[in-house]
Amino acid sequence: MAKTSKVNLAKLFGTVASELAKNQSALNQADTKNNDHGTNMVNVFNTIASAMEDKPKAAPSAQLEYAAEQVRQNCQTGSGTVYADGLARAAEALQGQNITSDNAMQLITALLGSSIGGQTGKPASSGDPMADLLGSLLGGSGAGQSSSGNTSADALSSLLGSLMSGGQPAQPAQPSASGTGGIGLENILAAGLEFVQSQNQGQDTMSSLLDAVVAGSQAGSGYRAESGKLVAGTLMQGLSALLSQK
């Protein structure tokens, strides 16, 4: 059974804003064009946290949608547009749902823009959390194949399943009833390759996972890659802590 907890989204996104503030100078330097990416990211996530505080009793989807509106109005930058779109995707994906261990990764990947072709619909549930997670991570309404024939994709699938099942080896994900229209093989390979390359370079498991999550996402290209990893990592840690509370 999925673990459910009342997730304080204002606190969660406020923590992200704080982490971004700690790295603001480095993120500004990474933006060699305008030197303001870090400043813009701090502004975006402070705006998100403030919006969540305005609606503490609202459903998660309503909080996310309101935050998207506030970011569009108050953060008219490239980063603002990326995360306003991501908040709107997350609001749609989580419509009518509380945040649980089964859909926590969906919140993160929707926010980062990992869906193929900007698809915003809710992924079809295959009945297998690993399949649903892999489908959410790699973009679309379908679930992952049990074996892609590529060790990179299989390694990523195994890692994600293990993390989300409390460290136990994941059962192979079965193809969803929606067929093969959800996930493109190139996206599976890209994310899997990113994971394996990171492992080969000596990065730890979490860092490698974050590389895979942001690979190809709207929030993880170019100089946005480091801030995307910081956002994803802080959200993962925060959600894990909140959902593990009894």
Residue, then its C-alpha position, 0 to 999 in steps of 0.5 A: m500500500a502506498k504511504t500517504s501523508k499530508v505533505n506541506l507543499a509550502k515547506l517543501f518548496g521553501t526548502v528548495a528555495s533555500e537550497l537554491a539560495k545557497n547555490q545562487s552565486a554558482l548558478n549565476q556564474a554557470d549562466t554565462k549569457n546573463n549571469d542571473h539564472g541563480t537569482n531567477m531560480v530563487n525568485v521562482f521558488n520563493t514565489i511558489a512557496s509563498a503561493m502555497e502558503d496562501k492556500p494551505k488547506a487546498a488540495p495539492s492540485a489546486q495549490l500547484e495550479y495557483a502557484a503556476e499562475q503566480v509564477r507566470q505573473n511574477c517571474q517572467t523569465g525563461s526559468g519562470t516559464v519552464y517551472a510555471d508550465g511544470l507546475a501546471r503539468a503537475a496540477e493536472a497529473l495529480q488532479g483529485q489525488n493526495i501525494t503518496s509514495d506512488n505518485a511522488m516521482q510523478l510530481i517531480t518529473a511533471l515539474l521538470g518537464s520530462s514528458i515526451g512532446g509536452q504531454t500533460g495527461k495523467p499516465a495510465s496506471s498499469g497496476d505496477p508501481m515500478a511500471d507507472l514510475l518508469g512511465s512517468l520518469l521517461g515520458g508518457s502514458g505507457a509503462g516500461q517494457s520488462s526488458s529493453g534489450n539495453t543494459s542502460a535502460d534495464a539498469l535505470s529501471s532496476l534502480l528506480g524500482s529498488l528505490m521506490s520499493g524500499g531497497q527490494p529488487a523490483q519485479p519486472a514492469q509489464p507493458s501497459a494496456s495502452g501499448t507502445g505509444g507512451i515511451g519512446l525508446e530513444n528516451i529510455l536509452a538516453a536516460g539509461l545511458e546518462f545513468v550508466q555514464s554517471q556510474n562509470q564516472g564514479q558518481d554515487t547512486m543518488s547523483s546518477l539517478l538525478d542525472a537520469v531524471v533531468a536528462g532531456s527534461q525542459a528544466g535540465s538542459g544547458y546551464r539549467a542542468e545543475s539547478g534542475k538536479l538541485v531541485a529534483g534532489t531536494l524534492m526527493q529528499g523532502l518527499s521521502a522524509l514526509l512520506s516516511q513519517k507515521 
